[in-house]
Amino acid sequence: MTEALAKGPEEAIAQSETHINDYIFRAGPDTEAEDAEVGNKFGVGDLIKAAWANAKQIEGAWVDYAAKSPPSAEESKSSSFLPEAQPKVDENPIEVVKPNPSPNPNLERAKPKPVEPVARLVRRADGSTWWVKGNDWRRWLGPLPQLKVIESQKPKPEPEPEKPEARESEPEPEPEKDNGPVRLILSHPYDIARTFVRLAENKENKRRYVFVGKVEGELIREPILWHWRADFKCWNGRCYEDVEEDQIRAQVYDFLDQAVEPSGGRIKPKPKNVNEVVDGLKAGTNRGTADAPHWIDIEGRPEPRGLLVCRNGLVELDTGKLWDRDPRLFCLNSVNFDFNPRARAPRWQRFLGEVWPRNEEAISTLQEFFGLWLTDETKYQKALGTNWPAS
């Protein structure tokens, strides 16, 4: 029997029953080892071994019993070639009618009757499946081993939309990670650099350089490490800040030290290996010479120079609309307060009233000027007749 003939525990048991019956009644081959090996693949190997042991015990008892049977009457007679030891024969022989030989009663009793299969599957009324011995339904041999069922993870309900003044792009829970070491090929440093960005973790075992979350209702997974104008930049939740190259090198050393080669041997990183991976990071995360702020591979967003990055989102200064914080906005500046469209500044209003009493037009122009001066749009500053550099 081969593994291809048995696709489950029931088929494995059925095949072993056929082999056992052939072994007992037809002097078939002993396939106990093969049946047990196939049964082990489906968790019924011990049961098949027990069935074979029972069958061999029955077959052995039959052979021993037949060997101990008394000899027949003719076999018990002594024989000799001496004339005086021969029995006298009547001169007038009597015709002897030979009766039909009757079978040896001992052998008849020793011959086993056909038995039911050693074990069979029985499905109970409650739906459970059990092994039983022969037709004796009272001798339960135990339940059918069940394969472990892995329940699919139910999707978590989406969070309710938050108020405009506190819109947060909350990260989604990351999928379960494989606890085994990462396998790397040292001769492929560019591939290692991409793997480092994707799998490097911080002390809280969270992805260090990958953002996973919802932005404007869309689930995104984006890298947050870039190399821009000879410096590494990482998104801190609002804007991009500097990351020292020495810090990146230390993280690469630790990443390589915890990885293994394809053969399974542990990697012992050398300066040459780290230098090659860091060069691969610079090439793979290069942002070129584009000015900041700018959007990274996304369309349908407002002009980046007209946005103010606050703690609770991106404020579009022209319209006052609040957008979600987005790692795809490559921006280097942010303010450390929330945007509140209903906020008031009484002291500022009083100051403007003292400078331009009863001149609402001048007050409105000054406030608009300060709002535009917060952006990088120099066209507004030129229109106002100033040469101040953009912030």
Long-range contacts (C-beta under 8 A, 24 or more apart in sequence): 1-31, 1-34, 1-35, 1-38, 2-38, 3-38, 3-41, 6-38, 6-41, 6-42, 8-42, 9-39, 9-42, 9-43, 9-44, 9-144, 9-145, 10-121, 12-38, 12-39, 12-41, 12-42, 12-44, 12-48, 13-39, 13-44, 13-47, 13-48, 13-119, 13-120, 13-121, 13-131, 16-48, 16-51, 16-52, 17-51, 17-117, 17-118, 17-119, 17-120, 20-51, 20-52, 20-55, 20-117, 20-118, 21-117, 23-55, 23-59, 24-55, 24-58, 24-59, 24-112, 24-115, 25-114, 32-56, 42-145, 43-145, 43-147, 44-145, 47-119, 47-131, 47-141, 47-142, 51-118, 51-119, 54-118, 55-118, 58-112, 58-115, 62-110, 62-111, 62-112, 65-106, 65-109, 65-110, 66-107, 66-110, 66-111, 69-104, 69-106, 69-107, 69-110, 70-106, 72-104, 164-313, 164-322, 164-341, 165-312, 165-322, 165-338, 165-339, 165-340, 165-341, 166-312, 166-338, 167-312, 167-313, 167-322, 167-323, 167-324, 167-325, 168-312, 168-324, 168-325, 169-213, 169-214, 169-215, 169-324, 169-325, 169-326, 170-213, 170-214, 171-211, 171-212, 171-213, 172-212, 172-213, 172-214, 172-219, 174-206, 174-207, 174-212, 181-258, 181-259, 181-260, 181-266, 182-255, 182-258, 182-259, 182-260, 183-259, 183-260, 183-261, 183-262, 184-256, 184-259, 184-260, 184-261, 184-267, 185-261, 185-262, 186-261, 186-267, 186-273, 189-273, 189-276, 189-277, 189-279, 189-280, 190-280, 190-283, 190-284, 191-280, 192-256, 192-277, 192-280, 193-277, 193-278, 193-280, 193-281, 193-283, 193-284, 194-280, 194-284, 196-251, 196-252, 196-255, 196-277, 196-281, 197-223, 197-225, 197-281, 197-284, 197-285, 198-223, 199-255, 200-251, 200-255, 208-251, 209-234, 211-235, 211-327, 214-324, 215-324, 215-325, 215-326, 215-328, 216-323, 216-324, 216-326, 220-328, 222-296, 222-327, 222-328, 223-285, 224-327, 225-281, 225-285, 226-285, 226-286, 226-287, 226-296, 226-330, 227-281, 227-282, 227-285, 227-286, 227-287, 228-286, 228-287, 228-288, 228-292, 228-330, 229-287, 229-289, 232-281, 232-285, 233-287, 233-330, 233-332, 235-327, 237-325, 238-309, 238-310, 238-311, 238-325, 238-334, 239-309, 239-331, 239-332, 239-333, 239-334, 240-292, 240-330, 240-331, 240-332, 241-332, 245-278, 248-278, 248-281, 249-274, 249-278, 252-277, 252-278, 252-281, 287-330, 290-330, 292-330, 292-331, 292-332, 293-329, 293-330, 293-331, 293-332, 293-376, 294-329, 294-330, 295-328, 295-329, 295-330, 296-328, 296-329, 296-330, 297-328, 298-326, 298-328, 301-326, 301-329, 304-329, 304-331, 305-375, 305-376, 305-377, 306-375, 306-377, 307-331, 308-335, 308-339, 308-374, 308-375, 309-333, 309-334, 309-335, 310-334, 310-335, 310-337, 310-338, 310-339, 311-335, 311-336, 311-337, 311-338, 312-338, 312-339, 313-339, 315-339, 317-371, 317-372, 317-374, 317-375, 333-391
